[in-house]
Amino acid sequence: MVPEVRPLLIKYLGSKRRLVPALATLAEASAARSTLDLFTGTTRVAQAFKQLGCETVAVDRSRTSDVLARCYIATDGADATVAAEAAEALAWLDQLPGEPGYVTETFCRASRYFQPANGERIDAIRVAIEREFAGSRLWPVLMTSLLEAADRVDSTTGLQMAYLKQWSDRSHQRLALRMPVLLAGSGRAVQGDACHLVGRGDLGPVDLAYLDPPYNQHRYDSNYHVWETLVAWDAPAHYGIACKRQDLRNPETRSVFNSRRTMPAALSEVIARVDAEVVVLSYNNESWLGFEELREICAPRGCVEVLAFDSARYVGARIGIHSPAGRKVGQVSHLRNTEYVVVAGPRGRVRRMTDAVADAGLGVRADRPVAVAAG
């Protein structure tokens, strides 16, 4: 049975919430017992695989994603001891008085991501987590709770490239820790670059590998630099009105997937080397690779079929036409795009998987680019 889509964890550009039912249907129809989510992000897809009973490995280079993966994928929710200890720790952390520190100074006063009262609570809780729980099995669960709590009271549109000129309504709420809903089952979290990890043997073999690589030049560690700093807890030097981490300016921190020049070869190599019987790749029609290029780089894996999904564009499509002063400076071109899911592997298995999605009305087969309505 395909699991229900779990509630939103943190606001995250590129989250596959709308595609989860189709991706879970693909995994179930494939009869996969082992799965790999190679660019896991919020871990939403990896969680769906784990709920199906698959032994799941979640991989990402982001600090934030690694924390989420260690909480939701690597932690076994059936372990009553972990759940009880985490609940007790969260109750204690939630009652700590606020204490101003780096978050308050940087993300409340130098910028406006959080109300100062919540910034002080984030500082106090983060200090206590590091002092009392660093290195323990509770650390990723407690950190995930803090990240999600901070996300519920931030004052952004979701991206941390900037913050709102006026405080958001949710920012006035008191930051409150909640127990993450842990999933029963086993899994692993691996932090690292997909290009360096595939083919080394420690990620596979698996029955099904899911790839959701970056689509363009926008970096997740830059878009979500507040979370990266909260996890690293290294009080970095920062720059600009957004108070981004200074190390983001280092060219060595950029991913090959964020460059039009290097991305196609990198993606082709990862697809070729990943140790999986079936590869599932999601991409969209506004990305650097075209429809036929996607099919071509997946062709060496065997039979290739493509599913198409109509999708709303990210929030920037609605707000990006205004200047920093709030004046309208352009027109919205379109609010929809097409998500493609490419399935490659043994013909019988691929056909069974795509039949299941099409028969459930979750997506349509596409043998050519799909036009999208402008509205």
VOGU-3710 file (C-alpha; in Angstrom, 3 decimals, decimal comma):
1> mvpevrplli> 0,000/0,000/0,000  1,382/3,393/-1,015  1,962/5,570/2,090  0,185/8,865/2,530  2,204/12,045/1,977  3,530/13,094/5,370  2,963/16,656/6,671  5,353/19,355/5,459  8,590/19,257/7,414  10,413/22,449/6,431
11> kylgskrrlv> 9,736/24,816/3,569  12,137/23,648/0,875  12,388/24,645/-2,766  12,264/21,538/-4,933  10,523/19,409/-2,310  8,885/16,443/-4,030  5,693/16,547/-1,950  3,444/16,457/-5,026  5,420/13,638/-6,636  5,636/11,394/-3,573
21> palatlaeas> 2,491/9,351/-4,372  3,791/8,602/-7,866  7,332/7,853/-6,697  6,038/5,571/-3,957  3,820/3,820/-6,513  6,863/3,274/-8,730  8,813/1,784/-5,833  5,948/-0,466/-4,769  5,298/-1,687/-8,321  9,010/-2,434/-8,730
31> aarstldlft> 8,871/-4,748/-5,694  12,022/-3,017/-4,449  13,328/-4,105/-1,064  16,278/-1,724/-1,055  16,264/1,912/-2,186  18,682/4,809/-2,530  17,674/8,490/-2,441  20,804/10,147/-3,799  19,879/13,850/-3,427  17,546/13,458/-0,485
41> gttrvaqafk> 16,853/17,098/0,497  13,991/17,045/3,022  14,081/13,186/2,956  10,417/13,219/1,942  10,918/10,612/-0,798  13,267/8,500/1,336  10,624/8,493/4,054  8,034/7,191/1,603  10,410/4,389/0,596  11,057/3,536/4,249
51> qlgcetvavd> 7,314/3,440/4,948  7,007/0,827/2,213  9,366/-1,372/4,200  12,410/-0,755/2,014  15,929/-0,696/3,435  16,684/2,923/2,512  19,879/4,934/2,156  19,507/8,741/2,095  22,405/10,784/0,699  23,055/14,528/0,467
61> rsrtsdvlar> 25,991/16,906/0,773  23,943/19,411/2,814  24,372/19,515/6,595  20,654/20,158/7,005  19,617/17,228/4,843  22,012/14,955/6,693  20,412/15,852/10,032  16,948/15,133/8,631  18,159/11,835/7,180  19,747/10,778/10,457
71> cyiatdgada> 16,458/11,525/12,209  13,873/10,162/9,777  15,800/7,453/7,913  18,594/6,201/10,183  16,598/6,330/13,440  14,285/3,385/14,021  10,962/4,735/15,294  10,097/1,299/16,642  12,766/1,748/19,333  10,596/2,879/22,250
81> tvaaeaaeal> 13,652/3,863/24,303  14,823/6,419/21,749  11,335/7,908/21,445  10,915/8,180/25,221  14,357/9,695/25,777  13,874/12,198/22,939  10,454/13,243/24,250  11,904/13,812/27,719  14,810/15,821/26,323  12,533/17,970/24,167
91> awldqlpgep> 10,281/18,746/27,140  13,341/19,953/29,058  14,751/21,957/26,142  11,387/23,590/25,427  11,214/25,205/28,865  14,699/26,749/28,783  14,753/30,549/29,087  16,046/32,453/26,074  19,661/33,571/25,990  20,881/35,894/23,181
101> gyvtetfcra> 23,780/34,636/21,101  24,855/34,277/17,469  21,355/33,597/16,084  19,846/36,574/17,896  22,612/38,922/16,807  22,897/37,697/13,215  19,428/36,546/12,200  17,266/38,846/14,364  19,192/42,124/14,638  21,595/42,238/11,679
111> sryfqpange> 18,782/40,672/9,622  15,139/39,809/10,294  14,608/36,069/9,900  13,209/35,618/13,436  11,710/37,789/16,127  14,386/38,446/18,794  12,478/36,523/21,488  12,490/33,423/19,291  16,106/33,999/18,315  17,063/33,964/21,985
121> ridairvaie> 15,191/30,679/22,465  16,925/29,153/19,418  20,301/30,213/20,830  19,599/28,741/24,272  18,221/25,459/22,922  21,032/25,025/20,400  23,690/25,581/23,070  22,026/23,017/25,315  21,724/20,429/22,530  25,436/20,702/21,808
131> refagsrlwp> 26,454/20,692/25,449  24,250/17,813/26,600  23,640/15,623/23,543  26,507/16,027/21,029  27,477/12,638/19,620  24,431/10,867/21,027  21,704/9,088/19,084  19,272/11,764/20,275  21,227/14,630/18,663  19,715/14,378/15,134
141> vlmtslleaa> 16,186/13,990/16,549  16,552/17,061/18,769  18,192/19,083/15,987  15,400/18,154/13,573  12,838/19,313/16,132  14,658/22,649/16,486  14,954/23,154/12,710  11,268/22,465/12,207  10,309/24,695/15,135  12,403/27,568/13,764
151> drvdsttglq> 10,871/27,092/10,314  7,382/27,481/11,798  8,204/30,959/13,156  10,468/32,408/10,464  9,735/35,517/8,415  10,580/34,442/4,860  8,767/33,131/1,810  10,619/29,854/2,297  13,978/30,751/0,751  16,652/32,378/2,908
161> maylkqwsdr> 18,038/34,507/0,107  16,121/37,311/1,822  13,525/37,979/4,503  10,209/39,827/4,480  10,096/43,607/4,856  7,292/43,236/7,397  7,193/40,500/10,020  5,167/37,468/8,958  2,175/36,533/11,092  3,780/33,242/12,103
171> shqrlalrmp> 6,920/35,010/13,348  4,946/36,368/16,334  4,221/32,853/17,608  6,352/31,399/20,372  8,876/28,866/19,084  7,773/25,435/20,328  9,562/22,107/20,025  7,614/19,084/18,829  8,565/15,445/18,714  9,376/14,402/15,122
181> vllagsgrav> 7,197/11,555/13,869  9,781/8,802/13,653  9,376/5,898/11,239  9,792/2,264/12,145  12,430/0,414/10,182  16,108/0,534/9,365  18,019/2,847/7,080  21,209/4,825/6,667  22,175/8,458/6,247  25,304/9,299/4,251
191> qgdachlvgr> 26,644/12,837/3,882  28,700/13,512/0,802  28,899/14,380/-2,872  27,030/11,954/-5,139  29,816/12,107/-7,727  32,333/10,860/-5,180  30,092/8,271/-3,545  28,530/6,330/-6,433  30,388/3,290/-7,631  32,388/2,874/-4,422
201> gdlgpvdlay> 30,256/0,026/-3,106  29,034/1,557/0,164  25,737/2,793/-1,343  24,678/-0,327/-3,189  23,712/-2,522/-4,739  20,061/-1,478/-4,425  16,902/-2,427/-6,264  15,900/1,175/-6,992  17,854/4,436/-6,978  16,058/7,781/-7,055
211> ldppynqhry> 17,911/10,859/-8,319  16,647/14,401/-7,876  19,718/16,516/-8,729  19,817/20,338/-8,637  18,159/21,807/-11,715  20,073/25,060/-12,107  22,640/27,431/-10,607  20,754/27,970/-7,328  22,532/26,324/-4,397  20,602/24,741/-1,558
221> dsnyhvwetl> 23,314/25,535/0,980  22,938/29,195/-0,019  19,134/29,156/-0,230  19,020/27,625/3,266  22,153/29,082/4,820  20,423/29,808/8,154  19,729/26,103/8,646  23,262/25,204/7,562  24,684/27,557/10,188  22,285/26,331/12,856
231> vawdapahyg> 23,443/22,755/12,243  27,170/23,562/11,920  27,029/25,889/14,941  30,301/27,501/13,960  29,397/31,218/14,209  30,710/31,988/10,697  31,604/35,396/9,335  28,806/36,569/7,056  28,179/39,022/4,250  25,350/41,049/2,714
241> iackrqdlrn> 21,935/41,963/4,077  20,951/38,277/4,067  23,897/37,497/6,385  25,022/34,527/4,301  27,948/32,411/5,416  31,251/33,821/4,158  32,405/30,363/3,039  29,647/30,298/0,417  31,875/32,634/-1,607  34,525/29,924/-1,858
251> petrsvfnsr> 34,366/28,355/-5,359  35,311/25,000/-3,865  31,990/24,852/-2,015  29,995/24,882/-5,265  28,529/21,674/-6,649  29,205/20,576/-10,225  25,427/20,259/-10,523  25,043/24,037/-10,166  26,974/24,796/-13,350  25,526/24,494/-16,840
261> rtmpaalsev> 28,999/23,570/-18,094  29,714/20,721/-15,664  26,269/19,376/-14,768  25,457/17,224/-17,861  28,653/15,182/-17,647  28,340/14,815/-13,877  24,755/13,595/-14,097  25,607/11,175/-16,903  28,434/9,719/-14,826  26,283/9,308/-11,715
271> iarvdaevvv> 23,513/7,596/-13,705  26,033/5,275/-15,337  27,832/4,337/-12,106  25,022/4,060/-9,548  24,676/0,412/-8,510  20,933/-0,118/-8,945  18,700/-2,315/-11,040  16,278/0,528/-11,782  17,058/4,253/-11,874  14,322/6,843/-11,401
281> lsynneswlg> 15,268/10,437/-12,268  13,102/13,523/-11,745  13,696/16,747/-13,634  11,630/19,613/-15,013  11,136/21,422/-18,278  12,844/24,634/-17,100  16,159/22,939/-16,457  19,408/22,798/-18,404  18,748/19,403/-19,998  16,033/18,898/-22,583
291> feelreicap> 13,601/16,006/-22,862  15,611/14,029/-25,420  18,868/14,629/-23,533  17,307/13,111/-20,403  16,260/10,025/-22,340  19,680/9,745/-23,945  21,702/9,824/-20,722  19,406/7,183/-19,182  19,390/4,895/-22,248  22,489/2,875/-21,229
301> rgcvevlafd> 20,521/1,620/-18,215  18,074/-0,283/-20,465  14,455/0,454/-21,315  13,546/4,123/-20,754  10,054/5,499/-20,145  9,051/9,015/-19,121  6,126/10,192/-16,997  4,971/13,825/-16,969  3,358/15,778/-14,146  1,851/19,254/-14,215
311> saryvgarig> 3,236/21,279/-11,294  3,022/24,745/-9,745  6,210/26,777/-10,039  8,090/27,882/-6,934  6,957/30,940/-4,971  9,545/33,195/-6,629  7,484/33,037/-9,807  4,858/35,070/-7,963  6,993/37,452/-5,915  10,048/37,890/-8,120
321> ihspagrkvg> 8,456/40,596/-10,273  8,673/43,183/-7,465  11,616/45,378/-6,587  13,085/45,450/-3,055  10,955/48,558/-2,477  7,825/46,589/-3,318  7,169/48,151/-6,734  5,987/45,920/-9,549  8,779/45,762/-12,123  7,710/42,941/-14,414
331> qvshlrntey> 5,034/40,498/-15,455  4,547/36,896/-14,404  5,344/34,733/-17,421  3,764/31,485/-16,202  2,885/29,766/-12,949  3,050/26,105/-14,044  5,775/23,808/-15,287  6,190/20,132/-16,110  7,998/17,660/-13,882  9,418/14,671/-15,736
341> vvvagprgrv> 10,150/11,335/-14,071  12,418/9,118/-16,158  12,417/5,395/-15,338  15,261/3,250/-16,720  16,061/-0,431/-16,291  14,843/-3,892/-17,344  11,938/-3,553/-19,768  9,418/-5,685/-17,868  10,075/-3,985/-14,581  10,009/-0,473/-16,048
351> rrmtdavada> 6,745/-1,165/-17,877  5,153/-2,553/-14,701  6,195/0,530/-12,744  4,972/3,126/-15,236  1,728/1,182/-15,827  1,012/1,413/-12,099  1,408/5,203/-12,068  -0,621/5,734/-15,247  -3,384/3,359/-14,115  -3,649/5,200/-10,784
361> glgvradrpv> -4,055/8,531/-12,600  -0,961/9,954/-10,912  0,920/10,857/-14,103  0,847/10,501/-17,868  3,295/8,812/-20,199  5,264/11,183/-22,397  7,181/10,314/-25,543  7,833/13,978/-26,352  8,014/17,287/-24,429  4,715/18,223/-22,770
371> avaag> 3,320/21,735/-23,200  2,268/23,533/-20,014  -0,537/26,029/-19,586  0,593/29,562/-18,801  -1,817/30,052/-15,892
//
